[in-house]
Amino acid sequence: MSAGWSKDQKARWPRAIGALDGTYSPPSVDALDEARLKALSKELADLEREVSPSDVEQKQRRGIVNHLKRVLERHVRGSTLHPFGSAETGLVLRRGDVDLCLVVKDLRKPKSVLRHLSNVLDTEDYRDIQTIGRAKVPIVKFTDPTTGIPVDLSLNNALALRNTELIAAYVNLDPRVKTIALAVKHWALQRGLANAFRGTLSSYAWTLLVLRHLQAADAPIVPNLQAGQPRRVETYDGRSHDTTILHPEGFQPGTASVAELFAGFFHRWFVQHAWDERIVSLREGDDPRRSKRRWPSPKAGPVKELQGSVDRMGQHVFAIEDPFDVQHDLSRVVRAEGWADIMEEGLRMWEGLAQGTDLATLMAPVDGLTLAPDRPKGLFDDLKGMDRERVAALLATKRAELGVAQERVDVLVAEREEAIRLSKAMRGALQDTKGMSDSIREVAKGLRTRAAEMDEMKALRDAENKRLVLPRRRIEEELKRLYHTLTNEVDVFRVPSLEREQRDFSRFFELQAMHRAKVVSDAHRQQYVELLQVQREEVKKIRTLEKDRKKAHNDLLKEEPGLKEVRVRSGSVGEYDQRANRISALLKERRKDRKRLSREVGRLEAFLKGGPKHGGGRRQDGPRGGGRGGPRRPRVDVKEVRERAQSGGTLSLSDLGALLDQGGLPGAKKDDQPSKRHRHKTERQAASRRRTDLKQRRGKRGKGPRSPRE
């Protein structure tokens, strides 16, 4: 069989090819001695701590979910956002993504919704947005700009929520489940075996293999949670699914160590399991024959495809059954090269474990694989070590840029409104070309001529503004400051150096040149404004003439009703429509620039407020709370306090204070509400707390109307 393999293939998959033709024999289970298993247990414990996300990253993930929940549910009517996947099961890796499911009621056009979501995410300044509409479940992949954490957003993937519930139930049964699952997922990620879009198994499939292995151990670690009564049957996408999850009583898990179970995972699936004959079924707690699911082993097979005998190997090369959707084989996405990579890496791992190779070497990233950073970016990472004066100077620059960006947005908004109004006016004026008077045609001609002049003035003005970022007022202020510096009397004891005076004079002359150019730019702007006023007056003329024409036209329609069906076309209206569309596209980009600058200004301000020592982070000492030096009130569960109060239980002072802050008891009368003076005092205290609270959090971005129901 080895005759059909190329030299490169033999070098890439020596163990997998050797196992096929009988020239490679994997080590036996007896090769694992007690000393090696003890060392491996320690390595796995250290690995779990290393690959698990930190508390800061967990907080960042929750912030991403909460922000997207507000934004997406506001923009898509009748939708609800649910987190699922490894982040909810506890099996998330440090550089793992965030899985979200947007459930939309009455979803008729999923592709249209995906495009709308992509536009919303682009407006919110998310990066690397990629829409995958041809997948079994349509998704949008993107990256959070602040932390760099990747996000996968799927549509109506409600069954995945049940899968998450099942995996979480298994993880909560025994701590060894989490340790082994994280180690296997980390290995698959490091070795390039956990990417379904590139022809290998998904992270979810690797998790199912771990759970099935723990079910099938000599002394099972976890039971079958889908066996027994009663049954739960639910309908998703018009199909019924048995989503039963039960916790059997009296189950006693086995006592095998983490190291034994982890090594046994690779021996089971890459040495012992008969992939050509059996299906992996977590649902049944067994490995039934392929004929039971009508999933025959591919006739062509991956070997023939790799050797060039066939073009495609077929499906079900590994045959891993989804626990709820029994018709779905998770190995359908596996390609021939992916199959070979998985078998080669699995045998390599088992061989290394048997020979005593350390996990760091066995789990080193495969050559050429680019992985995400282990730690997401922090809000102030680029500012650490920077002195406050430099940050303050950067903040002043960003504020000036933000002012310029705001001016550009205002100008574009005015231009777009004017273009739309002109388009509407022209459409009315040109509706009936034959009946239009000579006066209206002359006015329309003048509108087009002036529009060209306005475009010319606008281009000249924008060219100068692009070259000169600072506004004229800022240039004049800097000129005055340098003038006074250069012309004031010099203190004989503090005579500036020649180099400094040369630098100041050079800057002064440069500002003079910038001021002259800015004066020219302002002149172009003034001409543009004057032309704009003339345009508005001409539009008024068109409206007056159109009113008279419309009256005459109505009189004509009374005599000749058939004229109502006449269609008149003109390219003039389209010119103004295209102009408005171009301005709208440019306005979208300018608003995104303004939003980025606004966020940067807020970030720098938060950093400076954090103090020179801690640099914008959380305060390390000093009083917290209402800003008056008092101790912070402990957190109280208001719902539980209300239930206790209504049942006649006792309340502490902190309970009573929290209850009053939340409006008292639900059945309280209006007379029992706090006085107006007390409410104002509470509002002032809350505002004071918000001013002193500098913790990193997201704001509400992109307020706008909801989209129409798709």
C-alpha positions as CSV (number, residue, x, y, z in Angstrom):
1,M,0.0,0.0,0.0
2,S,2.9,2.3,0.6
3,A,3.8,2.4,-3.1
4,G,1.1,5.0,-3.8
5,W,2.5,7.5,-1.2
6,S,4.7,10.4,-2.2
7,K,8.0,11.3,-0.5
8,D,6.4,14.4,1.1
9,Q,3.4,12.4,2.4
10,K,5.7,9.8,4.0
11,A,7.6,12.6,5.7
12,R,4.4,14.3,6.9
13,W,2.5,11.2,8.1
14,P,5.1,8.4,8.8
15,R,3.1,6.8,11.7
16,A,-0.3,7.0,10.1
17,I,1.1,5.4,6.8
18,G,3.1,2.9,8.8
19,A,0.0,1.8,10.8
20,L,-1.9,1.3,7.5
21,D,0.8,-0.9,5.8
22,G,1.9,-2.7,9.0
23,T,5.4,-1.2,9.3
24,Y,4.6,0.8,12.5
25,S,3.6,-0.7,15.8
26,P,2.4,1.7,18.5
27,P,3.6,1.2,22.1
28,S,1.5,-1.0,24.4
29,V,-0.3,0.2,27.5
30,D,2.2,-1.5,29.7
31,A,4.8,1.2,28.7
32,L,3.2,3.6,31.1
33,D,4.8,3.1,34.6
34,E,3.7,4.6,37.9
35,A,6.5,7.2,37.9
36,R,5.4,8.5,34.5
37,L,1.8,8.6,35.4
38,K,2.5,10.5,38.6
39,A,4.6,13.1,36.7
40,L,1.9,13.3,34.0
41,S,-0.8,14.0,36.6
42,K,1.2,17.0,37.8
43,E,1.7,18.2,34.3
44,L,-2.0,18.0,33.6
45,A,-2.8,20.0,36.7
46,D,-0.4,22.7,35.8
47,L,-1.7,22.7,32.2
48,E,-5.3,23.2,33.4
49,R,-4.2,26.3,35.4
50,E,-2.2,27.6,32.4
51,V,-4.8,27.3,29.7
52,S,-7.8,28.4,31.8
53,P,-8.8,32.1,31.3
54,S,-8.0,34.5,34.0
55,D,-10.6,36.4,36.0
56,V,-9.9,39.5,34.0
57,E,-10.5,37.7,30.7
58,Q,-13.7,36.1,32.1
59,K,-14.9,39.6,33.0
60,Q,-14.0,40.8,29.5
61,R,-16.0,38.0,28.0
62,R,-19.1,38.8,30.1
63,G,-18.7,42.5,29.0
64,I,-18.7,41.5,25.3
65,V,-21.8,39.3,25.8
66,N,-23.7,42.0,27.7
67,H,-22.9,44.7,25.1
68,L,-23.8,42.6,22.1
69,K,-27.0,41.6,23.8
70,R,-28.0,45.2,24.1
71,V,-27.0,46.1,20.6
72,L,-28.3,43.2,18.6
73,E,-31.6,42.8,20.4
74,R,-32.2,46.5,19.8
75,H,-31.4,46.3,16.1
76,V,-33.2,43.0,15.3
77,R,-36.8,42.9,16.4
78,G,-38.1,39.8,18.2
79,S,-34.6,38.5,18.8
80,T,-32.9,37.1,21.9
81,L,-29.2,36.6,22.3
82,H,-28.0,33.5,24.2
83,P,-24.4,32.6,25.0
84,F,-23.5,28.9,24.6
85,G,-20.5,26.6,24.0
86,S,-17.3,26.2,25.9
87,A,-17.6,29.5,27.8
88,E,-20.9,28.2,29.4
89,T,-19.7,24.6,30.0
90,G,-16.5,25.7,31.7
91,L,-14.3,24.2,29.0
92,V,-13.2,27.5,27.5
93,L,-9.5,27.9,26.7
94,R,-7.6,31.1,27.4
95,R,-7.6,32.1,23.7
96,G,-11.0,30.5,23.0
97,D,-13.8,32.3,21.2
98,V,-17.2,33.5,22.5
99,D,-20.1,31.5,21.0
100,L,-23.4,33.3,20.7
101,C,-26.8,32.3,19.3
102,L,-29.3,35.0,18.2
103,V,-32.8,33.4,18.2
104,V,-35.0,35.4,15.8
105,K,-38.8,34.8,15.8
106,D,-40.4,34.3,12.4
107,L,-37.0,34.2,10.6
108,R,-37.9,34.2,6.9
109,K,-34.7,35.6,5.3
110,P,-31.6,34.4,7.2
111,K,-29.2,35.8,4.6
112,S,-30.8,39.2,4.9
113,V,-30.5,39.1,8.6
114,L,-26.8,38.1,8.3
115,R,-26.1,41.1,6.1
116,H,-28.0,43.4,8.6
117,L,-26.0,41.9,11.5
118,S,-22.7,42.4,9.6
119,N,-23.6,46.1,9.0
120,V,-24.5,46.6,12.6
121,L,-21.2,45.0,13.8
122,D,-19.3,47.2,11.3
123,T,-21.0,50.3,12.7
124,E,-20.0,49.1,16.2
125,D,-16.4,49.0,15.0
126,Y,-15.9,45.2,15.4
127,R,-13.1,43.8,13.2
128,D,-12.4,40.9,10.9
129,I,-16.2,40.5,10.1
130,Q,-16.8,37.4,8.0
131,T,-20.3,36.1,7.1
132,I,-20.6,32.3,6.4
133,G,-24.1,31.8,5.1
134,R,-23.6,28.4,3.4
135,A,-22.9,26.5,6.6
136,K,-25.4,24.2,8.3
137,V,-25.9,26.9,10.8
138,P,-25.3,30.4,9.3
139,I,-22.8,32.4,11.4
140,V,-21.0,35.7,11.5
141,K,-17.4,35.6,12.7
142,F,-15.7,38.8,14.1
143,T,-13.3,40.0,16.6
144,D,-13.8,42.4,19.5
145,P,-11.6,45.5,18.9
146,T,-10.7,46.2,22.5
147,T,-9.7,42.7,23.8
148,G,-9.0,40.8,20.5
149,I,-11.3,38.0,21.6
150,P,-12.9,36.2,18.6
151,V,-16.7,35.9,18.5
152,D,-18.9,33.4,16.6
153,L,-22.5,34.6,16.2
154,S,-25.0,32.0,14.9
155,L,-28.7,32.3,13.9
156,N,-31.5,30.2,15.4
157,N,-29.0,27.6,16.6
158,A,-31.4,26.7,19.5
159,L,-30.4,23.0,19.6
160,A,-26.8,24.1,20.5
161,L,-28.2,25.5,23.7
162,R,-29.3,22.0,24.7
163,N,-25.9,20.6,23.7
164,T,-24.3,23.2,26.0
165,E,-26.7,22.1,28.8
166,L,-25.6,18.5,28.3
167,I,-21.9,19.1,28.2
168,A,-22.1,21.3,31.3
169,A,-24.0,18.5,33.1
170,Y,-21.2,16.1,32.4
171,V,-18.5,18.6,33.4
172,N,-20.2,19.2,36.8
173,L,-20.2,15.4,37.6
174,D,-16.5,15.0,38.2
175,P,-13.5,17.5,38.2
176,R,-11.5,15.0,36.1
177,V,-13.8,15.7,33.1
178,K,-12.7,19.3,32.9
179,T,-9.0,18.6,33.3
180,I,-9.0,16.0,30.5
181,A,-11.2,17.9,28.2
182,L,-9.2,21.1,28.5
183,A,-6.0,19.1,27.9
184,V,-7.3,17.4,24.8
185,K,-8.8,20.6,23.4
186,H,-5.5,22.4,24.0
187,W,-3.6,19.7,22.3
188,A,-5.9,19.7,19.3
189,L,-5.7,23.5,19.0
190,Q,-1.9,23.5,19.3
191,R,-1.5,20.8,16.7
192,G,-3.9,22.4,14.2
193,L,-6.6,19.7,14.6
194,A,-9.6,21.8,15.9
195,N,-10.8,23.7,12.9
196,A,-13.9,22.3,11.1
197,F,-13.6,25.0,8.4
198,R,-10.2,23.6,7.4
199,G,-11.1,20.0,7.3
200,T,-10.4,18.7,10.8
201,L,-12.7,18.0,13.8
202,S,-14.4,20.8,15.7
203,S,-13.7,21.5,19.4
204,Y,-17.2,20.2,20.2
205,A,-16.4,16.9,18.5
206,W,-13.2,16.5,20.6
207,T,-15.2,17.2,23.7
208,L,-17.7,14.4,22.8
209,L,-14.8,12.0,22.2
210,V,-13.5,12.8,25.7
211,L,-16.9,12.2,27.3
212,R,-17.4,8.9,25.4
213,H,-14.0,7.7,26.5
214,L,-14.9,8.5,30.2
215,Q,-18.1,6.6,29.7
216,A,-16.3,3.6,28.3
217,A,-13.5,3.4,30.9
218,D,-13.1,0.1,32.7
219,A,-14.6,1.8,35.8
220,P,-16.7,4.6,34.2
221,I,-16.1,8.1,35.3
222,V,-19.4,9.5,34.1
223,P,-22.8,7.7,33.4
224,N,-25.0,8.1,30.4
225,L,-27.1,11.2,31.1
226,Q,-29.5,10.5,28.2
227,A,-30.8,7.2,29.4
228,G,-33.9,6.5,31.5
229,Q,-37.3,8.1,32.0
230,P,-39.1,10.5,31.6
231,R,-38.2,11.6,28.1
232,R,-38.2,15.2,26.8
233,V,-39.0,15.7,23.1
234,E,-38.7,19.2,21.5
235,T,-39.1,20.5,18.0
236,Y,-36.4,22.6,16.3
237,D,-36.6,23.7,12.7
238,G,-39.6,21.5,12.1
239,R,-37.8,18.3,13.4
240,S,-38.3,16.5,16.7
241,H,-35.4,15.9,18.9
242,D,-35.1,13.9,22.1
243,T,-33.3,16.3,24.4
244,T,-33.6,14.3,27.6
245,I,-31.0,15.0,30.3
246,L,-31.2,12.9,33.4
247,H,-29.0,12.4,36.5
248,P,-29.0,8.7,37.6
249,E,-29.0,8.1,41.3
250,G,-26.4,5.9,43.0
251,F,-23.7,6.1,40.3
252,Q,-20.2,5.7,41.7
253,P,-17.4,7.0,39.5
254,G,-14.2,5.0,38.9
255,T,-11.0,5.8,40.7
256,A,-8.6,6.0,37.7
257,S,-6.2,8.9,37.9
258,V,-6.3,11.9,35.5
259,A,-3.0,10.7,33.9
260,E,-4.4,7.2,33.2
261,L,-7.6,8.6,31.7
262,F,-5.7,11.2,29.6
263,A,-3.3,8.6,28.1
264,G,-6.1,6.1,27.7
265,F,-7.9,8.6,25.5
266,F,-5.2,8.5,22.8
267,H,-4.8,4.7,23.1
268,R,-8.6,4.2,22.7
269,W,-9.2,6.4,19.7
270,F,-5.9,6.0,17.8
271,V,-4.8,2.5,18.6
272,Q,-7.8,0.4,19.8
273,H,-11.0,1.8,18.1
274,A,-12.2,0.3,14.8
275,W,-13.2,3.5,13.0
276,D,-14.2,1.5,9.8
277,E,-16.8,-0.5,11.8
278,R,-18.0,1.5,14.7
279,I,-19.8,4.8,15.5
280,V,-19.1,6.9,18.5
281,S,-22.4,7.5,20.3
282,L,-22.5,9.4,23.5
283,R,-26.2,9.2,23.5
284,E,-26.3,5.4,23.7
285,G,-23.2,5.1,25.9
286,D,-21.9,2.6,23.3
287,D,-20.1,2.3,20.0
288,P,-22.8,0.7,17.7
289,R,-22.0,-0.6,14.3
290,R,-22.2,1.7,11.3
291,S,-25.1,-0.2,9.8
292,K,-27.3,0.9,12.7
293,R,-27.1,4.5,11.5
294,R,-26.7,3.7,7.8
295,W,-23.3,5.4,7.9
296,P,-21.1,3.1,5.9
297,S,-17.4,3.6,5.8
298,P,-16.5,5.7,2.7
299,K,-15.9,3.3,-0.2
300,A,-13.2,5.4,-1.6
301,G,-11.7,6.4,1.7
302,P,-9.1,9.0,2.5
303,V,-6.2,6.8,1.4
304,K,-7.4,6.7,-2.2
305,E,-8.0,10.4,-2.3
306,L,-4.5,11.2,-0.9
307,Q,-2.9,8.8,-3.4
308,G,-4.9,10.4,-6.2
309,S,-7.1,7.4,-7.1
310,V,-10.3,9.4,-6.5
311,D,-11.3,13.0,-6.2
312,R,-13.4,12.7,-3.0
313,M,-13.2,10.2,-0.2
314,G,-16.9,10.5,0.9
315,Q,-18.5,11.1,4.2
316,H,-18.5,9.5,7.7
317,V,-14.7,8.9,7.9
318,F,-14.8,9.1,11.7
319,A,-18.6,8.7,12.4
320,I,-19.1,10.8,15.6
321,E,-22.9,11.1,16.4
322,D,-24.4,14.3,17.7
323,P,-26.1,13.5,21.0
324,F,-29.3,15.2,20.1
325,D,-29.4,15.3,16.3
326,V,-28.7,11.7,15.6
327,Q,-28.7,12.3,11.8
328,H,-25.8,14.6,12.1
329,D,-22.3,13.2,11.8
330,L,-19.7,15.6,13.2
331,S,-17.0,14.1,11.0
332,R,-18.7,15.2,7.7
333,V,-16.4,18.2,7.6
334,V,-13.2,16.2,7.8
335,R,-11.1,16.1,4.6
336,A,-8.6,13.5,3.6
337,E,-5.6,15.6,4.7
338,G,-7.3,16.4,7.9
339,W,-7.9,12.7,8.6
340,A,-4.3,11.9,8.0
341,D,-3.2,14.8,10.3
342,I,-5.5,13.6,13.1
343,M,-4.3,10.0,12.9
344,E,-0.6,11.0,12.7
345,E,-0.9,13.5,15.7
346,G,-2.9,11.0,17.8
347,L,-0.3,8.3,17.3
348,R,2.5,10.8,17.9
349,M,0.9,11.8,21.2
350,W,0.4,8.2,22.4
351,E,4.0,7.3,21.4
352,G,5.3,10.4,23.3
353,L,3.3,9.6,26.4
354,A,4.5,6.0,26.5
355,Q,8.1,7.1,26.0
356,G,7.9,9.7,28.8
357,T,8.1,12.8,26.7
358,D,6.9,15.9,28.6
359,L,3.6,17.6,27.7
360,A,5.2,20.9,26.8
361,T,7.1,19.2,23.9
362,L,4.1,17.1,22.8
363,M,1.8,20.1,22.8
364,A,4.1,22.6,21.1
365,P,2.4,24.4,18.2
366,V,2.8,22.7,14.9
367,D,5.1,24.4,12.5
368,G,3.4,27.2,10.5
369,L,0.4,27.4,12.8
370,T,-0.5,30.9,13.9
371,L,-2.3,31.1,17.2
372,A,-4.1,33.9,19.0
373,P,-2.3,35.5,21.9
374,D,-2.6,33.8,25.2
375,R,-3.9,36.9,27.0
376,P,-6.5,39.3,25.5
377,K,-5.5,42.9,25.2
378,G,-6.2,45.2,28.2
379,L,-7.7,48.6,27.9
380,F,-4.5,50.4,29.0
381,D,-1.8,47.9,27.8
382,D,-0.2,50.4,25.4
383,L,-0.2,53.2,28.0
384,K,1.6,51.3,30.7
385,G,5.0,52.9,31.5
386,M,4.0,56.2,29.9
387,D,4.2,59.3,32.0
388,R,1.2,61.4,32.7
389,E,2.5,64.5,30.7
390,R,2.9,62.4,27.6
391,V,-0.6,60.9,28.0
392,A,-2.0,64.4,28.6
393,A,-0.3,65.7,25.4
394,L,-1.8,62.7,23.5
395,L,-5.2,63.5,24.9
396,A,-5.0,67.1,23.7
397,T,-4.1,65.9,20.2
398,K,-7.0,63.4,20.1
399,R,-9.4,66.1,21.4
400,A,-8.4,68.4,18.6
401,E,-8.7,65.6,16.0
402,L,-12.2,64.8,17.5
403,G,-13.2,68.4,17.0
404,V,-12.2,68.3,13.4
405,A,-14.0,65.0,12.8
406,Q,-17.1,66.5,14.3
407,E,-17.0,69.5,12.0
408,R,-16.5,67.2,9.0
409,V,-19.6,65.1,10.0
410,D,-21.7,68.3,10.5
411,V,-20.7,69.5,7.0
412,L,-21.5,66.2,5.4
413,V,-24.9,66.0,7.1
414,A,-25.8,69.4,5.8
415,E,-24.6,68.6,2.3
416,R,-26.5,65.3,2.2
417,E,-29.7,67.0,3.4
418,E,-29.3,69.7,0.7
419,A,-28.7,67.0,-2.0
420,I,-31.8,65.1,-0.9
421,R,-33.9,68.3,-0.9
422,L,-32.6,69.3,-4.3
423,S,-33.4,65.8,-5.6
424,K,-36.9,66.0,-4.4
425,A,-37.3,69.5,-5.8
426,M,-35.9,68.4,-9.2
427,R,-38.1,65.3,-9.2
428,G,-41.2,67.5,-8.7
429,A,-40.0,70.1,-11.2
430,L,-39.2,67.5,-13.9
431,Q,-42.2,65.3,-13.5
432,D,-43.9,66.8,-16.4
433,T,-41.2,68.0,-18.8
434,K,-43.6,68.9,-21.6
435,G,-45.6,71.2,-19.4
436,M,-42.6,72.8,-17.7
437,S,-42.1,76.5,-18.4
438,D,-38.9,78.1,-19.6
439,S,-38.4,79.7,-16.2
440,I,-38.3,76.4,-14.4
441,R,-35.9,74.9,-17.0
442,E,-33.6,77.9,-16.5
443,V,-33.7,77.5,-12.8
444,A,-33.0,73.8,-13.0
445,K,-30.1,74.5,-15.4
446,G,-28.7,77.0,-12.9
447,L,-29.0,74.5,-10.1
448,R,-26.8,72.0,-12.0
449,T,-24.3,74.7,-12.9
450,R,-24.0,75.9,-9.3
451,A,-23.8,72.3,-8.1
452,A,-20.7,71.8,-10.2
453,E,-19.2,75.0,-8.7
454,M,-20.1,73.8,-5.3
455,D,-18.3,70.5,-5.9
456,E,-15.3,72.4,-7.0
457,M,-15.3,74.7,-3.9
458,K,-15.8,71.7,-1.7
459,A,-12.9,69.8,-3.3
460,L,-10.6,72.7,-2.8
461,R,-11.8,73.1,0.8
462,D,-11.4,69.4,1.6
463,A,-7.9,69.3,0.0
464,E,-6.7,72.1,2.4
465,N,-8.5,70.5,5.4
466,K,-6.9,67.2,4.6
467,R,-3.4,68.8,4.5
468,L,-4.1,71.0,7.5
469,V,-5.6,69.0,10.4
470,L,-5.6,71.8,13.0
471,P,-8.5,74.3,12.9
472,R,-7.8,78.0,12.2
473,R,-8.6,79.0,15.8
474,R,-6.0,76.6,17.1
475,I,-3.4,77.9,14.7
476,E,-4.1,81.5,15.7
477,E,-3.8,80.7,19.4
478,E,-0.5,79.0,18.8
479,L,0.8,82.0,16.7
480,K,-0.1,84.4,19.5
481,R,1.6,82.2,22.1
482,L,4.8,82.0,20.0
483,Y,4.7,85.7,19.2
484,H,4.6,86.6,22.9
485,T,7.4,84.1,23.6
486,L,9.6,85.6,20.9
487,T,8.9,89.3,21.6
488,N,8.8,89.5,25.4
489,E,11.7,90.8,27.2
490,V,14.3,88.2,28.0
491,D,15.4,87.6,31.5
492,V,19.2,87.9,31.6
493,F,19.4,85.0,34.0
494,R,17.2,82.8,31.8
495,V,18.3,83.5,28.3
496,P,17.0,80.8,25.9
497,S,19.5,78.9,23.8
498,L,20.1,79.7,20.2
499,E,18.8,76.2,19.2
500,R,15.5,76.8,21.0
501,E,15.0,80.3,19.4
502,Q,15.7,78.8,16.0
503,R,13.2,76.1,16.7
504,D,10.6,78.6,17.9
505,F,11.1,80.9,14.9
506,S,10.9,77.9,12.5
507,R,7.6,76.9,14.1
508,F,6.3,80.5,14.0
509,F,7.0,80.7,10.2
510,E,5.4,77.3,9.7
511,L,2.3,78.4,11.5
512,Q,2.1,81.6,9.4
513,A,2.2,79.5,6.3
514,M,-0.5,77.2,7.7
515,H,-2.6,80.3,8.6
516,R,-2.4,81.7,5.1
517,A,-3.5,78.3,3.7
518,K,-6.3,78.1,6.2
519,V,-7.5,81.6,5.2
520,V,-7.7,80.4,1.6
521,S,-9.6,77.3,2.8
522,D,-12.0,79.4,4.7
523,A,-12.6,81.6,1.6
524,H,-13.4,78.5,-0.4
525,R,-15.8,77.5,2.4
526,Q,-17.4,80.9,2.4
527,Q,-17.9,80.7,-1.4
528,Y,-19.5,77.3,-0.9
529,V,-21.9,78.7,1.7
530,E,-22.8,81.6,-0.5
531,L,-23.5,79.2,-3.4
532,L,-25.5,77.1,-1.0
533,Q,-27.7,80.1,-0.1
534,V,-28.3,80.8,-3.8
535,Q,-29.3,77.2,-4.3
536,R,-31.8,77.5,-1.6
537,E,-33.3,80.6,-3.1
538,E,-33.5,78.9,-6.4
539,V,-35.2,76.0,-4.9
540,K,-37.8,78.3,-3.4
541,K,-38.4,79.7,-7.0
542,I,-38.8,76.2,-8.3
543,R,-41.4,75.5,-5.6
544,T,-43.3,78.7,-6.4
545,L,-43.3,77.9,-10.1
546,E,-44.1,74.3,-9.5
547,K,-47.1,75.3,-7.4
548,D,-48.4,77.3,-10.4
549,R,-47.6,74.5,-12.8
550,K,-49.3,71.9,-10.6
551,K,-52.5,74.0,-10.5
552,A,-52.4,74.3,-14.3
553,H,-51.6,70.6,-14.5
554,N,-54.5,69.6,-12.3
555,D,-56.8,71.7,-14.4
556,L,-55.5,69.9,-17.5
557,L,-56.0,66.5,-15.8
558,K,-59.7,67.3,-15.3
559,E,-60.0,67.6,-19.0
560,E,-57.6,64.8,-19.9
561,P,-57.5,62.1,-17.1
562,G,-55.4,59.8,-19.3
563,L,-52.3,62.0,-18.6
564,K,-52.0,60.5,-15.1
565,E,-50.5,57.3,-16.6
566,V,-47.7,59.2,-18.5
567,R,-44.2,58.3,-17.3
568,V,-41.5,61.0,-17.8
569,R,-37.8,60.1,-17.3
570,S,-34.9,62.4,-16.7
571,G,-31.3,61.9,-15.7
572,S,-31.2,65.1,-13.6
573,V,-32.9,63.5,-10.6
574,G,-30.6,60.6,-10.7
575,E,-27.5,62.9,-10.5
576,Y,-28.7,64.3,-7.2
577,D,-29.7,60.9,-5.9
578,Q,-26.2,59.5,-6.7
579,R,-24.7,62.5,-5.0
580,A,-26.7,61.9,-1.9
581,N,-25.7,58.2,-1.9
582,R,-22.0,59.1,-2.2
583,I,-22.2,61.6,0.7
584,S,-24.0,58.9,2.8
585,A,-21.2,56.4,2.2
586,L,-18.6,59.0,3.1
587,L,-20.6,60.1,6.1
588,K,-20.6,56.5,7.4
589,E,-16.8,56.4,7.3
590,R,-16.5,59.8,8.9
591,R,-18.8,58.8,11.7
592,K,-16.8,55.7,12.4
593,D,-13.7,57.9,12.6
594,R,-15.4,60.2,15.0
595,K,-16.5,57.2,17.1
596,R,-13.0,55.8,17.3
597,L,-11.6,59.2,18.3
598,S,-14.3,59.6,20.9
599,R,-13.6,56.3,22.5
600,E,-9.9,57.0,22.5
601,V,-10.5,60.3,24.2
602,G,-12.6,58.6,26.8
603,R,-9.9,55.9,27.3
604,L,-7.2,58.5,27.8
605,E,-9.3,60.5,30.2
606,A,-10.1,57.3,32.3
607,F,-6.3,56.5,32.4
608,L,-5.5,60.0,33.7
609,K,-8.2,59.9,36.3
610,G,-6.8,56.7,37.7
611,G,-3.8,58.5,39.2
612,P,-0.1,58.6,38.3
613,K,0.6,55.4,40.3
614,H,-2.1,53.1,39.1
615,G,-2.6,54.5,35.6
616,G,-6.3,54.3,35.1
617,G,-6.8,51.0,36.9
618,R,-8.9,50.3,39.9
619,R,-8.0,52.3,43.0
620,Q,-5.8,50.3,45.3
621,D,-6.5,52.2,48.5
622,G,-8.7,55.0,49.8
623,P,-12.4,55.0,50.5
624,R,-14.8,53.6,48.0
625,G,-18.5,54.3,47.7
626,G,-20.4,57.5,47.7
627,G,-17.3,59.7,47.5
628,R,-17.6,61.0,51.0
629,G,-15.1,58.7,52.7
630,G,-17.6,56.3,54.2
631,P,-17.5,52.5,54.0
632,R,-19.0,50.9,51.0
633,R,-22.4,49.3,51.6
634,P,-22.3,45.5,51.2
635,R,-24.2,43.9,48.4
636,V,-27.7,42.8,49.3
637,D,-30.1,40.5,47.3
638,V,-33.1,42.9,47.2
639,K,-35.4,40.2,45.9
640,E,-34.6,37.9,48.9
641,V,-35.0,40.9,51.3
642,R,-38.4,41.8,49.9
643,E,-39.6,38.2,50.3
644,R,-38.3,38.1,53.9
645,A,-40.0,41.4,54.7
646,Q,-43.4,40.3,53.3
647,S,-43.2,37.1,55.2
648,G,-42.6,38.9,58.5
649,G,-38.9,38.2,58.9
650,T,-36.3,40.4,60.5
651,L,-34.3,43.0,58.5
652,S,-30.8,44.4,59.2
653,L,-29.9,48.0,58.7
654,S,-28.1,47.2,55.4
655,D,-31.2,45.2,54.3
656,L,-33.5,48.1,55.1
657,G,-31.2,50.6,53.3
658,A,-31.0,48.4,50.1
659,L,-34.8,48.0,50.2
660,L,-35.4,51.8,50.4
661,D,-32.9,52.4,47.6
662,Q,-34.9,50.1,45.4
663,G,-38.3,51.7,46.1
664,G,-39.4,49.8,49.2
665,L,-42.0,47.0,49.1
666,P,-44.0,46.3,45.9
667,G,-47.3,47.0,47.7
668,A,-46.2,50.2,49.4
669,K,-48.4,53.3,49.0
670,K,-47.4,56.4,47.3
671,D,-47.3,58.2,50.7
672,D,-44.5,55.7,51.8
673,Q,-42.2,56.7,48.9
674,P,-39.2,58.8,49.8
675,S,-39.6,62.6,49.7
676,K,-38.6,64.6,46.7
677,R,-35.7,66.0,48.7
678,H,-34.5,62.5,49.6
679,R,-34.8,61.4,45.9
680,H,-32.7,64.3,44.8
681,K,-30.1,63.5,47.5
682,T,-30.0,59.8,46.4
683,E,-29.6,60.9,42.7
684,R,-26.7,63.2,43.6
685,Q,-25.0,60.4,45.6
686,A,-25.5,58.0,42.7
687,A,-24.0,60.5,40.3
688,S,-21.0,61.0,42.6
689,R,-20.5,57.2,42.7
690,R,-20.5,57.1,38.9
691,R,-17.9,59.9,38.7
692,T,-15.5,58.1,41.1
693,D,-16.1,54.6,39.6
694,L,-13.4,54.1,37.0
695,K,-13.7,50.4,36.3
696,Q,-13.4,49.3,32.7
697,R,-16.8,48.8,31.1
698,R,-18.5,49.3,27.8
699,G,-20.9,52.0,27.0
700,K,-24.0,52.0,24.8
701,R,-22.7,52.3,21.3
702,G,-24.7,53.0,18.2
703,K,-28.1,54.1,19.2
704,G,-30.5,53.8,16.4
705,P,-33.9,52.6,15.3
706,R,-34.7,48.9,15.1
707,S,-34.5,47.1,11.8
708,P,-37.7,45.9,10.2
709,R,-38.6,42.3,11.0
710,E,-37.0,40.2,8.4
